[in-house]
Amino acid sequence: MIYFWAGIITLPLTALLSITGVGAAFILIPVFIALGVELHESMAVALLLNSLSMISASFRYAKKKLILWRIGIPLVITSIIGAPIGARFSYSVNNELLRICFIGFLLFAAGMMFFYRSARHQKGEVTSLSLKATLLSGASGLVIGFIGGLLGVGGGNIILPILIALGIEPKEAVATTAFIVIFSSLSGFISHLEFGNLDMLFVAVTAGASVAGAVIGSWLMTDKLNPNMIKKILAVILIAVAVKMLISII
């Protein structure tokens, strides 16, 4: 039954989170844990699903010319370096502490989605992809990759608020985040894989559901939803997951 419920839950959650480009890892981790999957195995599988779903979504985003390559590629390179370091470090940190850090991270990201608008965005200006912005995005990728690998979330929840804070239009921010998450998630997954075996049937079932969900979610994002709605959806989801995890700890 665990495989059935994992597939049933993964598909709609991935569809919903593909709308925001961050991947569903951060919400699938507590779901998998509730189904009886060990914490670090949950992280590994969730990171793999992040990568697979964002590959599917990114094909559509690239076709729509929404991905900002000059911002995305430096972040990809440096987040790949940071993710394995964070993943390895997670094995020396108490699980309870990891959960608390995860909750704090979710609430911070939700606050960014609800309340923060950059000066550029308020004035309707377009973000300039200067050399300075490119170098800054590359440097921040190390931190994003480390935190993503540490918490098993792929880093999308960190990347998206940063891009929106820079004044990037939400749909472009979502698409660029999705592209980056492919690589940061895959790097983190490989690092977690070194520390244990995975249930391949569980992986196969959830992977199929994840790819299907990503196709649906990316279509909704590009063709059906406006930018402000995308931000609000993400913020509500982040808060709901944080509250659930907090209740489980208490």
N, C-alpha and C positions, 0 to 999 in steps of 0.2 A: 504493500500500500504506500510505502514511502516514495516509491518511484512515481506512482500515479499522482499523488498530491503535489510532489515537487514539480512535475510537468505542468499540472493544472494551475499552480500558483505562479510559476516562472513566466508563463506566456503573457498574461495581462500586466504583470509588474514590469517586464521588460518593455512592453509596448508603451506603457506610461512613462517610463524613465528614458526611453529613446527619444521622446518628445523634447527632453531637455539636454540630450547629448552626453549625459554624465555616466550612463550605464547603470545597471540595476544592482551592482555588487553590494553597495552599502545597505540596501534593503533586503537583499537575498541572504546575506550573512545571518541576521537574526532569524529569518524564516527557516533556513536550513538547520540552524542550531535548535530551534523549536521542534523540528522533525527528528532530532536525535543525532545529527551529524556533528562530529567533533569540530571545535572552533577553527583550528588551522586548516583542516580539510575543507571546511565551509569557505574560508578565505580563498583557498586555492581554486576551488571550483567556481566561485563567484568571479574571480579575476579572469578565468578562462572564458566564462560566459560574457563578461564585459567585452573582451576582445572580439569574440565571434559576433556578438550583436552589433558592435560599433563598426565592424567591417561591413556588415550588411547595410547599416544606416548610411555609412560614408559614401557608398556607391551612389546613392540618391543625392546626397548633399553635394558631391563633386559634380554630378550631372547638372545640378541647379546652380553651380558656380558660387556656392556659399562658403567654401573653406578658404580661410586666409592662410595661404601656404607660408608666407614670410614670417608669420607669427608662429604657426604650427610646427614647422620643421625644427627650429632650434629647441622648442620645448620637447619635442619627441626625442631628440638626441640626448639631452641632459636628463630627462625624466627616466630614460632607459638606464642611465647610470645610477640614479638615485633610488629607483624602485628595489633592486636586489639588496641594497644596503639596508633599507627599511625593513624588508621582508626577513632578512637574517636577524636583525636586531629584535624583531617581534618575539623571537623564541627565547630571548633572555628577559622579557618583561612579563610580569604577572598578568594573567588573563583578565582579572578584575580591573586592573589599572588600564588595560587596553580598552575595555568596554567603557570606562569613564571618559577616557580621552576621545573615544568615538562619539559619545553623546555630546561632549563639548564642541567637537568639530561640527556635528550636524546642526546644533543650535546657532553656531557662528555663521555657517553657510546660509541658513534660513534667514537670519537677520540681514545678511547682505542682499539676498533676493528681495526681501520685502521693503527695506528702507533705503538702500544705497542707490543713488544715481549720481554719476560723475558730472562734473561741470560741463564737460564736452557734450554729454548726452542731453543735459538740460537745455543747452543752447542749440541742439540739433546739429552739432558739428560732427564730421566724420573723423575717426581716429587716424592719425598719420602713421603709416608704417615706416618710421624712420629707422636709421641704423641703430640709434640709441634704444628704441623700442624693441628691436630685434635682439640686441645684446641682452637687454633686461629680461626678455621672455626666456632666453636661453639660460640665464643665471637662475631665474626662479624655478626652472624645470628641475633642478637638483633637489630643491626643497619639496616641490610637489611630488616628485618621484619617491623621495624618502618617506613622506607622510603617507602616500598612497600604498607603498609596500608595507609599511608598518601596520596600517589599519586594514589592509586588504580591500581598499575601495577604488583603486585605479587612478585616483587623483582628480577625477572629473568634477567632483564637488568643490574642489579647491580652484581648479582652472577656470570654470565657468564664472564664478563671482569676480575673479580677477579680470577677466576679459571684459565683462560688463562694466566693471569699475573703470576700466580704461576708456569707456565710451563706445565700445564696439557694439554695433546693432545686434540685438539679441539672437536673431536667426543665424547670423554669421558667427556669433560667439558659440552657439550650440553646435553648429557644424564643425567649427575648428576644434572645439573640445572633444567631440566624438572621434575625430581623426587622431588626436593626441592620445586619447584613452586606449585606442587599439594597442599601441606599443607599450605604454606604461603598464597596462594590465597584463600583457603577455610576458613582459619582463618579470613582473612580480610573481606571476603564476609559475614560471620556470624555477624561480628561487624557492618558492614554497614546495614545489614538487620534489626537490632534493631531500626533503625532510620526512617524506612518507608516501604511502601508496594511496591511490584513489580508487573508488568504486566506479569502474568504467561504465557499467549500465546506468548508474546514477548520472554520470557525466553525459552519456549519449542522450538520455531522455531530456535532461534540462537544456542541453545544447540545442536540440531540435526546437524546443519550445522557445528558447531565447532568440534564435534566428528569426522564427516566424513573428515573434513579438516585435523585433526590431524593424522588420519590413512594414508592419502596421504603424508603429510609432513614428517612423521617419516620414511616412506619407502624411500622417496627421500634422506633423510639424511644418512641412513645406507647403501644404495645400489647404489646411483647414484652420490653423490657429494663428492669432496675432501675438506679437512679442510679449506684451504685458501679461497675457494669459499664461504664456510659457513660464515666466518668472514666478507667478503666483502658484501655479501647479507644483513647481519644484519646492517652493518654500513650505507649502502645506504638507507635502510628503516628508520633507526633512524633519519637521516638527513632530509629526505623527510617529515616525520611527524612533526619534529621540525619547519621546514620552514612553513608548512601549518598552524600550530598553531600560529606562530609568525605573519603571515599575517592576521589571523582572529582577533588577539588582536589589531594590528595597524589599 
